[in-house]
């Protein structure tokens, strides 16, 4: 990786590697958490119009990669490289949801949930990412939408969940400004076919993860390790988001349009170097959070990213196109990131471990619901207090090739505590209007394959049997009562 010409602040996330940003750590616990990070809302009652849902992604669930004219995505190519997926698996079948979407909808309806956040495969709609539309691909999503509506479930469609058509990657991917234009064309094709019934749209999912892990660290598709790609990738994804929002609204005037970001507090490690560690954490915050929040809500980029956005990457009119009104901001939250000064590294920055005694999730991340409250407060105070949906939150079983944990009390406790943070944020003035658990079914968890299980429902890959877990029943009861139970 070439560090030449990039500021230390701009290198914060790259120096972190797979540590605090989600790589697997050695301590593989479940999701239990010790007291100390709880919040105590005055009321445990959610309003009647609060949206309860589950979230998923096309590549992780659909399978059927070569069916009905779908073109390959970057993940189709990347997952086949030796050593990429830890258990040697792939997503060619996944949860077979392309064929079994009606079963998925029945599970959601069976839990009494209001909404399903799914993603549309760009290369299923446009096999090469551009040009002729594949009508069979759109027909599939049309049938999915109809199945949801028939059961009283509101469909929320994410347009991009990391599965860029490989044909566009061959032309430069997100480094190529033209990809942003093609994304707008794709959005137009979707709303033109589905907009009469599909009313809720999410432009991008966790662009920061795709930019950093896919283009700098090489741990996700397209598997690149070139720090020079960071500036163009960040900007062109932001531009694509803005242009897609314009295309959606040009297609119909009755839509709810937003986008989803992976927000996390970036904290300096404690101790005698805490002041210097703050330089590292501020740099990560600029790249991970503010590189996406600032353009959308303020029409600017953080100063720490100026070096990455030189040489004509940002053109006249781009920032106005990016700064779009959102009907909601989707917030995905899992954990804070800890950062420290490291004089032995070229960037002087390295990942830090969570505080001593902190309870960790299966990824080695600090389970801290107060971090969700913190990020919601930042959005409220610094970005105009837009309507918010928690579009992802959840936890994995301990990593294992074996069966899922059915009596998953740890997952119930995790969700309960994070929903306490949501209630506390609402009481502080944040208009959080919904919560989508990640995820419905145990599915293909990117480079972790099937060793990481986030589902409310277990999925047997051999038999296809879907078995609701204790957390499914708990979430069902919560959606019915809209009153958050206290800890047992």
C-alpha positions as CSV (number, residue, x, y, z in Angstrom):
1,X,0.0,0.0,0.0
2,X,1.4,3.4,-1.0
3,X,1.3,6.0,1.7
4,X,3.1,8.7,-0.3
5,X,1.4,12.1,-0.4
6,X,-1.3,11.2,2.1
7,X,-1.7,13.0,5.5
8,X,-1.5,11.1,8.7
9,X,-5.0,12.0,9.5
10,X,-6.2,10.7,6.2
11,X,-4.5,7.4,6.9
12,X,-6.4,6.7,10.1
13,X,-8.6,3.9,8.8
14,X,-6.1,2.3,6.6
15,X,-3.7,1.8,9.5
16,X,-6.4,0.1,11.5
17,X,-6.6,-2.8,9.1
18,X,-9.1,-5.4,10.2
19,X,-9.0,-4.6,13.9
20,X,-11.4,-2.1,15.4
21,X,-13.2,-1.8,12.1
22,X,-14.6,-5.3,12.2
23,X,-11.9,-7.9,11.6
24,X,-12.1,-11.1,13.5
25,X,-10.3,-11.0,16.9
26,X,-9.2,-13.8,19.1
27,X,-11.7,-13.5,21.8
28,X,-14.8,-15.2,20.4
29,X,-17.6,-14.6,22.9
30,X,-21.3,-14.2,22.2
31,X,-23.0,-10.9,22.7
32,X,-23.3,-10.7,26.5
33,X,-22.4,-7.4,28.0
34,X,-21.5,-6.3,31.5
35,X,-23.3,-3.3,33.1
36,X,-21.7,0.1,32.7
37,X,-22.8,1.1,29.2
38,X,-26.6,0.9,29.7
39,X,-28.9,3.8,29.2
40,X,-32.0,4.3,31.3
41,X,-34.9,5.8,29.3
42,X,-37.8,7.2,31.3
43,X,-40.3,5.2,29.2
44,X,-40.1,1.8,27.7
45,X,-43.0,2.4,25.3
46,X,-42.4,2.9,21.6
47,X,-45.1,4.8,19.6
48,X,-47.7,3.1,17.5
49,X,-46.1,4.3,14.2
50,X,-42.6,3.1,15.1
51,X,-41.4,0.7,12.3
52,X,-40.2,-2.8,13.3
53,X,-38.4,-4.7,10.7
54,X,-35.5,-6.9,9.6
55,X,-32.8,-6.3,7.1
56,X,-30.9,-8.4,4.6
57,X,-28.8,-8.1,1.4
58,X,-29.2,-9.7,-2.0
59,X,-25.7,-11.2,-2.3
60,X,-25.9,-12.7,1.2
61,X,-29.3,-14.4,0.7
62,X,-30.4,-14.8,-2.9
63,X,-28.1,-17.4,-4.4
64,X,-29.2,-18.1,-8.0
65,X,-26.2,-16.3,-9.3
66,X,-26.5,-17.5,-12.8
67,X,-30.2,-17.6,-13.1
68,X,-32.6,-15.5,-15.2
69,X,-30.0,-13.3,-16.9
70,X,-28.2,-12.0,-13.8
71,X,-24.7,-10.8,-14.6
72,X,-21.7,-11.3,-12.2
73,X,-20.9,-8.8,-9.5
74,X,-17.6,-8.1,-7.9
75,X,-18.5,-10.4,-5.1
76,X,-19.1,-13.3,-7.5
77,X,-15.5,-13.0,-8.6
78,X,-13.9,-12.1,-5.3
79,X,-15.5,-15.0,-3.3
80,X,-13.9,-17.5,-5.6
81,X,-10.3,-16.4,-4.9
82,X,-8.5,-19.0,-2.7
83,X,-8.3,-18.0,0.9
84,X,-10.8,-15.2,0.8
85,X,-13.7,-16.8,2.5
86,X,-12.5,-18.4,5.8
87,X,-14.6,-21.6,5.6
88,X,-14.1,-22.0,1.8
89,X,-17.8,-21.4,1.2
90,X,-19.6,-19.2,-1.3
91,X,-22.9,-17.6,-1.9
92,X,-24.0,-19.5,-5.0
93,X,-27.0,-20.9,-2.9
94,X,-26.8,-18.8,0.3
95,X,-30.3,-18.9,1.8
96,X,-31.9,-19.6,-1.6
97,X,-34.0,-16.6,-1.1
98,X,-34.3,-15.9,-4.9
99,X,-36.5,-19.0,-5.0
100,X,-37.7,-18.9,-1.4
101,X,-38.6,-15.2,-1.0
102,X,-42.2,-16.2,-0.1
103,X,-40.9,-18.2,2.8
104,X,-38.9,-15.2,4.0
105,X,-42.0,-13.0,3.8
106,X,-44.0,-15.6,5.7
107,X,-41.4,-15.5,8.5
108,X,-41.5,-11.7,8.6
109,X,-45.3,-11.7,8.6
110,X,-45.3,-14.4,11.3
111,X,-43.3,-12.2,13.6
112,X,-45.8,-9.3,13.0
113,X,-43.2,-7.0,11.7
114,X,-44.0,-3.8,9.7
115,X,-41.2,-3.8,7.2
116,X,-38.5,-5.7,5.3
117,X,-35.3,-4.0,4.2
118,X,-33.8,-6.0,1.3
119,X,-31.4,-5.0,-1.4
120,X,-31.8,-5.2,-5.2
121,X,-29.0,-6.8,-7.2
122,X,-27.8,-4.2,-9.6
123,X,-26.5,-6.9,-12.0
124,X,-29.8,-8.7,-11.9
125,X,-31.5,-5.6,-13.3
126,X,-28.7,-4.5,-15.6
127,X,-26.4,-7.5,-16.2
128,X,-23.5,-5.3,-17.2
129,X,-24.4,-2.4,-15.0
130,X,-25.6,-0.3,-17.9
131,X,-27.5,-0.6,-21.2
132,X,-30.4,-3.0,-21.8
133,X,-32.6,-3.8,-18.8
134,X,-33.1,-7.4,-17.9
135,X,-36.9,-7.5,-17.5
136,X,-36.9,-10.9,-15.7
137,X,-34.7,-9.5,-13.0
138,X,-37.1,-6.6,-12.4
139,X,-40.0,-9.1,-12.5
140,X,-38.5,-10.9,-9.6
141,X,-38.4,-7.9,-7.4
142,X,-41.9,-6.9,-8.5
143,X,-43.1,-10.3,-7.3
144,X,-41.2,-9.8,-4.0
145,X,-42.8,-6.4,-3.5
146,X,-46.3,-7.8,-4.2
147,X,-45.7,-10.6,-1.7
148,X,-44.7,-8.2,1.0
149,X,-47.6,-5.9,0.4
150,X,-50.1,-8.8,0.4
151,X,-48.9,-9.5,4.0
152,X,-49.0,-5.9,5.1
153,X,-45.2,-5.5,5.1
154,X,-43.7,-2.3,3.8
155,X,-40.7,-3.0,1.4
156,X,-37.6,-0.9,1.9
157,X,-35.2,-1.4,-1.0
158,X,-31.5,-0.8,-0.8
159,X,-30.1,-0.1,-4.3
160,X,-26.4,-0.8,-3.6
161,X,-25.2,-3.2,-0.9
162,X,-21.6,-3.7,-2.1
163,X,-22.4,-5.9,-5.2
164,X,-21.1,-3.7,-8.1
165,X,-21.6,-5.3,-11.5
166,X,-18.2,-6.8,-12.5
167,X,-18.5,-5.3,-16.0
168,X,-18.4,-1.8,-14.4
169,X,-15.5,-2.8,-12.2
170,X,-13.7,-3.9,-15.4
171,X,-14.1,-0.2,-16.5
172,X,-12.6,1.2,-13.3
173,X,-15.4,0.7,-10.8
174,X,-15.9,3.5,-8.4
175,X,-12.6,5.1,-9.5
176,X,-14.5,5.9,-12.7
177,X,-16.8,8.9,-12.5
178,X,-19.1,7.3,-15.1
179,X,-20.1,4.6,-12.5
180,X,-22.0,7.3,-10.6
181,X,-23.9,8.2,-13.7
182,X,-24.7,4.5,-14.4
183,X,-26.0,4.2,-10.8
184,X,-28.5,7.0,-11.5
185,X,-29.6,5.1,-14.6
186,X,-30.1,2.0,-12.5
187,X,-32.2,3.9,-9.9
188,X,-34.3,5.3,-12.7
189,X,-34.9,1.8,-14.1
190,X,-36.0,0.5,-10.7
191,X,-38.4,3.3,-9.9
192,X,-39.9,3.3,-13.4
193,X,-40.8,-0.4,-12.9
194,X,-41.6,-0.6,-9.2
195,X,-42.3,2.9,-8.0
196,X,-46.0,2.5,-8.2
197,X,-45.8,0.0,-5.2
198,X,-42.2,0.3,-3.8
199,X,-42.2,3.6,-1.9
200,X,-39.1,3.4,0.4
201,X,-35.6,3.6,-1.1
202,X,-32.1,3.5,0.4
203,X,-29.4,4.6,-2.0
204,X,-26.2,3.1,-0.6
205,X,-25.4,0.7,2.2
206,X,-22.3,1.5,4.3
207,X,-20.3,3.2,1.7
208,X,-17.4,3.7,4.1
209,X,-17.0,-0.1,4.5
210,X,-17.1,-0.7,0.8
211,X,-14.6,2.1,0.1
212,X,-12.1,1.1,2.8
213,X,-12.3,-2.6,3.0
214,X,-12.9,-3.1,-0.7
215,X,-10.4,-0.6,-2.1
216,X,-7.6,0.0,0.4
217,X,-7.5,-3.1,2.7
218,X,-8.5,-5.6,0.1
219,X,-10.6,-7.7,2.6
220,X,-13.8,-7.2,0.7
221,X,-14.6,-7.1,-3.0
222,X,-13.2,-5.9,-5.3
223,X,-10.2,-6.8,-3.2
224,X,-8.0,-3.8,-4.1
225,X,-5.1,-2.4,-2.0
226,X,-4.5,1.0,-3.4
227,X,-4.8,4.0,-1.1
228,X,-4.9,6.2,-4.2
229,X,-8.4,4.9,-4.9
230,X,-9.8,6.3,-1.7
231,X,-10.5,9.8,-2.7
232,X,-12.2,9.0,-6.1
233,X,-14.1,6.1,-4.5
234,X,-15.5,8.2,-1.7
235,X,-16.4,11.1,-3.9
236,X,-18.0,9.0,-6.7
237,X,-20.0,7.0,-4.2
238,X,-21.3,10.2,-2.7
239,X,-22.1,11.6,-6.1
240,X,-23.8,8.4,-7.1
241,X,-26.0,8.7,-4.1
242,X,-27.0,12.2,-4.9
243,X,-27.7,11.5,-8.5
244,X,-29.7,8.4,-7.6
245,X,-31.9,10.4,-5.2
246,X,-32.6,12.9,-7.9
247,X,-33.5,10.1,-10.4
248,X,-35.8,8.5,-7.9
249,X,-37.7,11.7,-7.2
250,X,-37.8,12.6,-10.8
251,X,-39.5,9.3,-11.4
252,X,-42.2,9.7,-8.7
253,X,-43.1,12.4,-6.2
254,X,-44.5,10.1,-3.5
255,X,-41.4,8.3,-2.4
256,X,-39.5,8.1,0.9
257,X,-35.8,8.4,0.0
258,X,-32.8,8.0,2.2
259,X,-29.4,6.4,2.5
260,X,-27.7,4.2,5.1
261,X,-24.3,4.8,6.8
262,X,-22.2,2.7,9.1
263,X,-21.7,5.2,12.0
264,X,-19.4,4.6,14.9
265,X,-17.8,6.7,17.6
266,X,-14.0,6.9,17.0
267,X,-12.4,7.0,20.4
268,X,-8.8,7.5,21.4
269,X,-7.3,4.9,23.6
270,X,-6.8,6.0,27.2
271,X,-3.7,6.4,29.2
272,X,-0.8,8.9,29.1
273,X,-0.9,9.2,25.3
274,X,-4.7,9.9,25.1
275,X,-4.1,13.4,23.8
276,X,-2.0,12.2,20.9
277,X,-4.3,9.3,20.3
278,X,-7.0,11.9,19.7
279,X,-5.2,12.9,16.5
280,X,-5.7,9.3,15.2
281,X,-9.3,9.0,16.3
282,X,-10.2,12.4,14.7
283,X,-8.7,11.2,11.5
284,X,-10.7,8.0,11.5
285,X,-13.9,10.0,12.3
286,X,-13.3,12.3,9.3
287,X,-13.0,9.3,7.0
288,X,-15.5,6.9,8.5
289,X,-18.3,9.2,9.5
290,X,-17.9,12.8,8.3
291,X,-16.8,12.0,4.7
292,X,-20.4,10.9,4.2
293,X,-22.4,13.0,6.6
294,X,-20.8,16.3,5.7
295,X,-21.3,16.2,2.0
296,X,-25.0,15.1,2.4
297,X,-26.0,17.5,5.0
298,X,-23.5,20.4,4.6
299,X,-22.3,20.2,1.0
300,X,-18.6,20.0,2.1
301,X,-15.9,17.5,2.9
302,X,-13.9,17.5,6.1
303,X,-10.6,19.4,5.7
304,X,-8.7,16.2,6.7
305,X,-9.7,14.7,3.3
306,X,-8.5,17.5,1.1
307,X,-5.3,15.7,0.0
308,X,-7.3,12.8,-1.2
309,X,-9.7,14.9,-3.3
310,X,-7.2,16.8,-5.3
311,X,-6.6,16.6,-9.1
312,X,-10.1,17.4,-10.3
313,X,-11.9,14.6,-8.5
314,X,-14.5,17.1,-7.3
315,X,-16.0,19.1,-10.2
316,X,-18.3,22.1,-10.3
317,X,-21.8,21.2,-9.3
318,X,-20.9,18.0,-7.6
319,X,-21.5,19.1,-4.1
320,X,-24.9,20.5,-4.9
321,X,-25.8,17.2,-6.5
322,X,-24.6,15.3,-3.4
323,X,-26.4,17.6,-0.9
324,X,-29.9,16.2,-1.3
325,X,-32.8,16.3,1.1
326,X,-33.3,13.0,2.8
327,X,-36.6,11.7,4.1
328,X,-34.6,9.6,6.6
329,X,-31.0,8.8,7.4
330,X,-30.4,5.1,7.9
331,X,-28.0,4.4,10.7
332,X,-26.2,1.0,11.0
333,X,-24.5,0.6,14.4
334,X,-22.5,-2.2,15.9
335,X,-19.6,-0.9,18.0
336,X,-17.2,2.0,18.6
337,X,-13.7,2.0,17.2
338,X,-10.6,2.6,19.4
339,X,-7.5,4.2,18.0
340,X,-4.0,4.9,19.3
341,X,-0.7,6.6,18.3
342,X,1.9,4.1,17.1
343,X,5.3,5.7,16.5
344,X,6.6,2.5,14.9
345,X,4.1,2.5,12.0
346,X,4.5,4.7,8.9
347,X,1.3,6.5,9.6
348,X,1.9,6.7,13.4
349,X,-1.6,5.2,13.8
350,X,-2.8,1.8,14.9
351,X,-5.9,0.1,16.2
352,X,-6.4,0.0,20.0
353,X,-8.1,-2.6,22.1
354,X,-11.3,-1.8,23.8
355,X,-11.1,-0.7,27.5
356,X,-10.0,-3.3,30.0
357,X,-12.9,-5.4,31.1
358,X,-15.2,-4.4,28.3
359,X,-17.5,-7.2,27.1
360,X,-16.8,-8.1,23.4
361,X,-18.8,-9.5,20.6
362,X,-17.8,-12.3,18.3
363,X,-15.7,-9.9,16.3
364,X,-13.8,-8.6,19.3
365,X,-15.7,-5.3,19.3
366,X,-16.8,-3.5,22.4
367,X,-20.5,-4.0,23.0
368,X,-21.5,-0.4,23.9
369,X,-25.1,0.8,23.3
370,X,-24.0,4.3,24.5
371,X,-22.1,4.5,21.2
372,X,-25.4,4.4,19.3
373,X,-26.8,7.1,21.6
374,X,-23.6,9.1,21.0
375,X,-23.9,8.9,17.2
376,X,-27.6,9.8,17.2
377,X,-26.7,12.9,19.3
378,X,-24.1,13.9,16.8
379,X,-26.6,13.6,13.9
380,X,-29.1,15.6,16.0
381,X,-26.8,18.4,17.0
382,X,-24.6,18.8,14.0
383,X,-26.6,17.7,11.0
384,X,-30.0,19.2,11.3
385,X,-31.7,16.4,13.3
386,X,-33.1,14.5,10.3
387,X,-35.6,11.6,10.7
388,X,-33.6,8.5,11.5
389,X,-34.1,4.8,11.0
390,X,-31.8,2.2,12.7
391,X,-31.4,0.2,9.5
392,X,-29.1,-2.4,11.1
393,X,-28.2,-3.6,14.5
394,X,-27.6,-7.1,15.8
395,X,-25.0,-9.5,16.8
396,X,-23.4,-12.8,15.7
397,X,-23.1,-16.1,17.5
398,X,-19.6,-17.1,18.4
399,X,-17.9,-18.0,15.1
400,X,-18.4,-21.6,14.3
401,X,-18.9,-24.0,11.4
402,X,-21.4,-25.8,13.5
403,X,-25.1,-25.2,14.0
404,X,-26.6,-21.9,15.3
405,X,-27.4,-21.2,18.9
406,X,-31.2,-21.5,19.1
407,X,-31.6,-20.4,22.7
408,X,-29.9,-17.1,22.0
409,X,-30.5,-15.1,25.1
410,X,-27.3,-13.1,24.4
411,X,-28.9,-11.7,21.2
412,X,-32.1,-10.8,23.1
413,X,-30.0,-8.9,25.7
414,X,-28.0,-7.2,23.0
415,X,-31.1,-5.9,21.2
416,X,-32.8,-4.9,24.4
417,X,-29.9,-2.8,25.5
418,X,-29.5,-1.1,22.1
419,X,-33.2,-0.4,22.0
420,X,-32.8,1.3,25.4
421,X,-30.3,3.6,23.6
422,X,-32.9,4.3,20.9
423,X,-35.5,5.2,23.5
424,X,-33.0,7.4,25.3
425,X,-32.1,9.1,22.0
426,X,-35.8,9.7,21.2
427,X,-36.2,11.3,24.7
428,X,-33.3,13.6,23.9
429,X,-35.0,14.8,20.7
430,X,-33.7,12.4,18.0
431,X,-36.6,11.5,15.7
432,X,-35.8,7.8,15.4
433,X,-38.7,6.2,13.7
434,X,-37.8,2.5,13.3
435,X,-35.5,-0.4,14.1
436,X,-34.4,-3.1,11.6
437,X,-32.6,-6.1,13.1
438,X,-29.8,-7.6,11.2
439,X,-30.8,-10.1,10.1
440,X,-33.8,-12.4,9.4
441,X,-31.8,-15.6,8.5
442,X,-28.3,-16.8,9.2
443,X,-26.7,-16.1,5.8
444,X,-23.4,-15.6,3.9
445,X,-21.4,-13.2,6.0
446,X,-19.0,-12.0,3.3
447,X,-15.4,-13.1,3.9
448,X,-16.5,-15.0,7.1
449,X,-18.7,-17.3,5.0
450,X,-21.2,-19.1,7.2
451,X,-19.1,-19.1,10.4
452,X,-20.8,-15.9,11.5
453,X,-24.5,-16.2,12.3
454,X,-26.6,-13.0,12.8
455,X,-30.1,-14.4,12.1
456,X,-33.3,-14.4,14.2
457,X,-33.9,-17.7,12.3
458,X,-31.4,-20.5,11.8
459,X,-30.9,-21.8,8.3
460,X,-29.7,-25.4,7.7
461,X,-27.7,-25.2,4.5
462,X,-28.0,-28.9,3.8
463,X,-31.8,-29.3,4.3
464,X,-32.9,-25.8,3.9
465,X,-34.9,-26.0,7.1
466,X,-35.5,-22.6,8.8
467,X,-35.8,-22.7,12.6
468,X,-36.9,-19.6,14.5
469,X,-34.6,-18.8,17.5
470,X,-35.6,-17.5,20.9
471,X,-34.8,-14.0,19.7
472,X,-37.4,-14.3,16.9
473,X,-40.1,-15.0,19.4
474,X,-38.9,-12.1,21.6
475,X,-38.8,-9.7,18.7
476,X,-42.3,-10.9,17.7
477,X,-43.6,-10.1,21.2
478,X,-41.9,-6.7,21.2
479,X,-43.4,-5.8,17.8
480,X,-46.9,-6.7,19.1
481,X,-46.6,-4.8,22.5
482,X,-44.3,-2.0,21.4
483,X,-43.1,-2.0,25.0
484,X,-39.5,-2.9,25.7
485,X,-39.2,-5.5,28.4
486,X,-36.8,-5.0,31.2
487,X,-33.9,-7.3,31.7
488,X,-34.9,-10.7,33.0
